[in-house]
Amino acid sequence: MSRAIEYRRFGGPEVLEMVDVPAPEPRDGETRIAVKAAALNPMDEKVFSGDPRLRLVGFANAIPKPAQWFMPSFPKRVGRDFAGIVDAVGGGTNGLAVGDTVLGTLRGAPGTKTKSGSLAEHVVAPVEDVIHKPKALSFESAAALGVVAQTACGALREIDVQHTDIIVISAAAGGVGSLAVQLAMQRGATVIGIVGANNVDFLRSLGVIPVTHDAGVKDQILAAAPGPITKLLDCYGGGYVQLGHSLGLHGSAIGTLVPSPKAIFGGARFTGSRHAHPEDLATVADLVATGAVRLPIAHTYPFEIEAVRGAFVELAKGHVRGKLVVSFATS
């Protein structure tokens, strides 16, 4: 048997429960991983809380009969990012073998009928969604990479960040934001990051020009920028797309990870992992392993139900610097 975290109704972290389930078996083209660490992402909370936008997308895409559109299939599992050790392989899995240390992400559009989740002692994933873990990375650091690496790489690609750009990035100390600012600098861009006052020194340590999200953020940006702003990446939502417009940006110069009708009608690009390439995760893993890029882990929690519920409460506050990770070694 194997332990996993599931939920049987939508709601807050209180709906999460630990259950004993049979360990899944890999099919052709799949591998099974004994999970050593899993990372939390804001989207995970939106999924198990039953965010109406995700539920409507999921029902429309995944359930063929109209009569069943509002009957979600439970139980469901939680989480996407993982790192661990391969302990079984299906047929046609060349390149992966039992005993390999790996990391990856469970793919699938949020809100669909998929029941997989990385907050489980064993997960099964297609081999194309799993890569070898660089030796220099701990399981915790490796588990933190999947969603944020693909999201940041895809977003910077979609808005075509170049060495000549001066780019503003909101929520620049979060998981995606802290990685995006560094990857933009890897491309040679000048980066202005919007953060809370307690993260100003952190951004400076990365080489980013910090401004705070207090009143007057536009004036702060204009005072800090060494030239005209050419791009904006919104990692938070709210009014940051409109901030981009006020800075003179339009269309493909603005990307957002948090779409709204107003933002999309205004021409901003809804982007993120949808624009990632297969090699992005391995590229970022190597950058983190060599120290060229940092992805801070704010806190590590044991794989126990109350600890995981508490982790999601902390994540929902929206002020986490870097990532929250669940370690199975301490469970």
C-alpha positions as CSV (number, residue, x, y, z in Angstrom):
1,M,0.0,0.0,0.0
2,S,1.0,3.6,-0.5
3,R,-0.2,6.8,1.2
4,A,-1.7,9.7,-0.7
5,I,-3.5,13.0,-0.1
6,E,-7.0,13.2,-1.6
7,Y,-10.1,15.3,-1.4
8,R,-13.7,14.2,-1.8
9,R,-15.3,17.7,-2.1
10,F,-14.2,21.2,-2.9
11,G,-13.2,23.5,-0.1
12,G,-10.3,24.8,1.9
13,P,-7.3,22.8,3.2
14,E,-9.6,21.1,5.6
15,V,-11.0,18.9,2.8
16,L,-7.6,17.3,2.3
17,E,-7.2,13.8,3.9
18,M,-4.5,11.2,4.0
19,V,-5.5,7.8,2.6
20,D,-4.0,4.4,2.0
21,V,-4.2,3.2,-1.6
22,P,-2.6,0.5,-3.7
23,A,0.7,1.6,-5.3
24,P,-0.1,2.5,-9.0
25,E,1.4,0.3,-11.7
26,P,3.1,1.9,-14.8
27,R,1.8,1.1,-18.3
28,D,3.8,1.2,-21.5
29,G,5.6,4.5,-21.8
30,E,5.3,5.2,-18.1
31,T,7.5,5.0,-15.0
32,R,6.7,4.8,-11.3
33,I,8.5,7.1,-8.9
34,A,8.9,6.6,-5.1
35,V,8.4,10.3,-4.2
36,K,11.0,11.9,-1.9
37,A,9.8,15.5,-2.1
38,A,6.9,17.4,-3.7
39,A,6.4,21.1,-4.2
40,L,3.2,23.2,-3.7
41,N,1.9,25.7,-6.3
42,P,-0.8,28.3,-6.0
43,M,-2.8,26.5,-8.7
44,D,-3.0,23.4,-6.5
45,E,-5.1,25.3,-4.0
46,K,-7.3,26.7,-6.7
47,V,-8.0,23.2,-8.0
48,F,-9.0,21.6,-4.7
49,S,-11.0,24.7,-3.6
50,G,-13.1,24.3,-6.8
51,D,-12.3,27.7,-8.4
52,P,-15.3,28.2,-10.7
53,R,-13.1,29.2,-13.7
54,L,-11.2,25.9,-13.5
55,R,-14.3,23.8,-12.8
56,L,-16.1,25.1,-15.9
57,V,-13.1,24.5,-18.1
58,G,-12.6,21.0,-16.7
59,F,-16.2,20.0,-17.1
60,A,-16.4,21.3,-20.6
61,N,-13.2,19.6,-21.7
62,A,-13.4,16.4,-19.8
63,I,-17.0,15.2,-19.5
64,P,-18.8,14.3,-22.7
65,K,-22.4,14.2,-21.4
66,P,-24.1,17.5,-20.7
67,A,-26.1,15.9,-17.9
68,Q,-22.8,15.2,-16.1
69,W,-21.2,18.7,-16.5
70,F,-21.7,19.6,-12.9
71,M,-20.9,16.3,-11.3
72,P,-17.2,16.2,-10.7
73,S,-15.6,12.8,-10.2
74,F,-14.1,12.3,-6.7
75,P,-11.8,11.5,-5.0
76,K,-9.1,13.6,-6.6
77,R,-5.5,14.0,-5.6
78,V,-3.3,17.1,-5.1
79,G,-0.1,18.5,-6.5
80,R,2.0,18.3,-9.7
81,D,5.7,18.7,-8.9
82,F,7.8,15.8,-7.6
83,A,11.3,14.4,-7.2
84,G,12.2,10.8,-6.2
85,I,13.6,7.5,-7.3
86,V,12.3,5.3,-10.1
87,D,11.1,2.0,-8.7
88,A,9.2,0.5,-11.6
89,V,9.1,1.0,-15.4
90,G,6.6,0.0,-18.1
91,G,7.5,-1.0,-21.6
92,G,9.2,1.4,-24.0
93,T,10.9,3.4,-21.3
94,N,14.3,3.6,-22.8
95,G,16.5,6.1,-20.9
96,L,15.0,5.5,-17.4
97,A,15.8,2.5,-15.1
98,V,14.9,1.4,-11.6
99,G,17.1,3.3,-9.2
100,D,17.4,6.5,-11.2
101,T,16.9,9.7,-9.3
102,V,14.5,11.9,-11.2
103,L,12.2,15.0,-11.1
104,G,9.2,16.0,-13.1
105,T,5.7,17.3,-13.3
106,L,2.3,15.6,-13.6
107,R,0.8,17.3,-16.6
108,G,-2.9,17.9,-17.2
109,A,-5.0,21.0,-17.5
110,P,-6.3,22.1,-14.1
111,G,-10.0,21.3,-13.5
112,T,-10.0,18.1,-15.7
113,K,-11.0,14.7,-14.5
114,T,-7.4,13.7,-13.8
115,K,-7.0,12.0,-10.4
116,S,-3.2,12.0,-10.2
117,G,-1.3,14.1,-7.7
118,S,2.3,14.4,-6.5
119,L,1.4,14.5,-2.8
120,A,1.6,10.7,-2.7
121,E,4.3,8.2,-1.8
122,H,4.2,6.8,-5.4
123,V,3.3,8.5,-8.6
124,V,3.2,7.3,-12.2
125,A,4.2,9.6,-15.0
126,P,4.8,9.4,-18.8
127,V,8.6,9.1,-19.4
128,E,8.6,12.3,-21.4
129,D,7.5,14.3,-18.3
130,V,10.4,12.9,-16.2
131,I,14.1,13.9,-16.3
132,H,17.2,12.8,-14.5
133,K,18.0,14.8,-11.4
134,P,21.3,16.6,-11.4
135,K,23.5,15.1,-8.6
136,A,24.1,18.6,-7.1
137,L,20.4,19.1,-6.4
138,S,18.7,17.8,-3.3
139,F,15.3,16.1,-3.7
140,E,13.7,19.2,-2.2
141,S,15.3,21.6,-4.6
142,A,14.6,19.4,-7.5
143,A,10.9,19.0,-6.6
144,A,10.5,22.8,-6.5
145,L,11.4,23.2,-10.2
146,G,8.7,21.7,-12.4
147,V,5.8,24.2,-12.7
148,V,7.8,27.3,-12.0
149,A,10.5,26.4,-14.6
150,Q,8.0,25.7,-17.3
151,T,5.9,28.7,-16.5
152,A,8.8,31.2,-16.4
153,C,10.4,29.8,-19.5
154,G,7.2,29.8,-21.4
155,A,6.2,33.3,-20.4
156,L,9.6,34.8,-21.3
157,R,9.5,33.1,-24.6
158,E,6.0,34.2,-25.4
159,I,6.8,37.9,-24.8
160,D,10.2,37.5,-26.5
161,V,12.4,38.9,-23.8
162,Q,15.7,40.1,-25.4
163,H,19.0,41.5,-24.1
164,T,17.8,45.0,-25.1
165,D,14.7,44.9,-22.9
166,I,13.9,46.7,-19.7
167,I,11.2,44.4,-18.2
168,V,9.0,44.8,-15.2
169,I,8.0,41.6,-13.4
170,S,5.3,41.6,-10.6
171,A,5.3,39.2,-7.6
172,A,9.1,39.0,-8.3
173,A,9.9,37.2,-5.1
174,G,7.5,34.3,-5.5
175,G,8.2,30.9,-7.0
176,V,7.6,31.9,-10.7
177,G,8.7,35.5,-10.2
178,S,12.0,34.9,-8.5
179,L,12.9,32.4,-11.3
180,A,11.6,34.6,-14.1
181,V,13.7,37.6,-13.0
182,Q,16.9,35.6,-13.1
183,L,16.1,33.9,-16.4
184,A,15.4,37.3,-17.9
185,M,18.8,38.5,-16.7
186,Q,20.3,35.4,-18.2
187,R,19.1,36.7,-21.5
188,G,20.8,40.0,-20.8
189,A,17.6,42.0,-20.0
190,T,17.5,44.7,-17.3
191,V,14.9,43.6,-14.7
192,I,12.7,45.7,-12.4
193,G,10.9,43.6,-9.9
194,I,7.8,44.5,-7.9
195,V,7.8,43.1,-4.4
196,G,6.8,43.8,-0.8
197,A,9.1,45.9,1.3
198,N,10.5,42.8,3.1
199,N,11.8,41.4,-0.2
200,V,13.7,44.5,-1.5
201,D,17.1,43.2,-0.3
202,F,16.4,39.8,-1.6
203,L,15.8,41.2,-5.1
204,R,18.9,43.3,-4.9
205,S,20.9,40.2,-4.0
206,L,19.8,38.7,-7.3
207,G,20.8,41.7,-9.3
208,V,17.2,43.0,-9.8
209,I,16.1,46.6,-9.5
210,P,13.4,46.5,-6.7
211,V,10.3,48.6,-6.4
212,T,7.5,48.1,-3.9
213,H,3.9,47.5,-4.6
214,D,2.9,50.4,-2.4
215,A,1.1,53.4,-3.8
216,G,3.1,55.2,-6.5
217,V,4.5,52.0,-8.0
218,K,4.4,53.6,-11.5
219,D,6.5,56.5,-10.3
220,Q,8.9,54.2,-8.6
221,I,9.4,52.3,-11.8
222,L,9.9,55.4,-13.9
223,A,12.4,56.7,-11.4
224,A,14.4,53.4,-11.2
225,A,14.4,52.5,-14.9
226,P,17.5,53.3,-16.9
227,G,15.4,53.8,-20.0
228,P,11.9,53.2,-21.4
229,I,10.1,50.1,-20.2
230,T,9.7,47.6,-23.0
231,K,8.1,44.5,-21.5
232,L,5.9,43.6,-18.5
233,L,5.3,40.1,-17.1
234,D,2.4,39.9,-14.6
235,C,2.8,37.0,-12.1
236,Y,0.1,38.1,-9.7
237,G,-3.0,39.5,-11.4
238,G,-5.0,42.5,-10.2
239,G,-4.1,45.7,-12.0
240,Y,-0.6,44.9,-13.3
241,V,-1.7,44.6,-16.9
242,Q,-3.3,48.0,-16.6
243,L,0.0,49.2,-15.1
244,G,1.7,48.0,-18.3
245,H,-0.7,50.0,-20.4
246,S,0.1,53.1,-18.3
247,L,3.8,52.6,-19.0
248,G,3.1,52.7,-22.7
249,L,3.0,49.0,-23.4
250,H,0.6,47.1,-25.6
251,G,-0.2,43.7,-27.0
252,S,2.7,41.2,-27.0
253,A,4.8,43.4,-24.8
254,I,2.6,42.4,-21.8
255,G,2.3,38.8,-20.6
256,T,0.1,37.6,-17.7
257,L,-0.1,34.4,-15.8
258,V,-3.5,35.3,-14.3
259,P,-5.9,36.1,-17.2
260,S,-9.1,38.2,-16.8
261,P,-11.5,39.3,-19.5
262,K,-10.2,42.9,-19.1
263,A,-6.6,41.9,-19.4
264,I,-7.2,39.7,-22.5
265,F,-9.4,42.2,-24.2
266,G,-6.7,44.7,-23.6
267,G,-4.3,42.6,-25.7
268,A,-2.2,41.1,-23.0
269,R,-0.8,37.6,-23.7
270,F,-2.1,34.8,-21.4
271,T,1.1,32.8,-21.0
272,G,3.0,30.4,-18.8
273,S,3.6,26.7,-19.1
274,R,1.4,26.5,-22.2
275,H,4.4,28.1,-24.1
276,A,7.1,25.9,-22.5
277,H,9.3,23.6,-24.5
278,P,10.2,20.1,-23.5
279,E,13.8,21.0,-22.8
280,D,13.0,23.9,-20.5
281,L,12.9,21.9,-17.2
282,A,16.3,20.3,-17.8
283,T,17.8,23.6,-18.7
284,V,16.6,25.3,-15.5
285,A,17.6,22.3,-13.4
286,D,21.2,22.6,-14.7
287,L,21.2,26.3,-14.0
288,V,20.1,25.8,-10.5
289,A,22.5,22.8,-10.0
290,T,25.5,24.9,-11.0
291,G,24.4,27.9,-8.9
292,A,23.8,30.2,-11.9
293,V,20.2,30.6,-10.8
294,R,18.7,30.4,-7.3
295,L,15.3,29.1,-6.4
296,P,14.8,29.7,-2.6
297,I,12.8,27.2,-0.5
298,A,10.9,29.2,2.1
299,H,9.9,26.2,4.2
300,T,9.9,22.4,4.1
301,Y,7.0,20.4,5.7
302,P,6.8,16.7,6.5
303,F,4.4,14.5,4.6
304,E,1.7,14.6,7.3
305,I,-1.8,15.8,6.8
306,E,-1.9,18.6,9.3
307,A,1.5,19.9,8.1
308,V,0.3,19.9,4.5
309,R,-2.9,21.7,5.4
310,G,-0.9,24.3,7.2
311,A,1.4,24.7,4.2
312,F,-1.5,25.5,1.9
313,V,-2.8,28.0,4.5
314,E,0.6,29.7,4.3
315,L,0.7,29.5,0.5
316,A,-2.7,31.2,0.3
317,K,-1.5,34.3,2.1
318,G,0.4,35.2,-1.1
319,H,3.7,36.3,0.5
320,V,5.9,33.2,0.2
321,R,9.5,33.9,-1.0
322,G,10.3,31.1,-3.4
323,K,8.7,27.7,-2.8
324,L,7.1,25.5,-0.2
325,V,8.1,21.9,-0.3
326,V,6.9,18.7,1.3
327,S,9.6,16.2,2.3
328,F,8.7,12.6,2.5
329,A,12.0,11.8,4.3
330,T,10.6,13.3,7.5
331,S,7.2,11.7,7.4
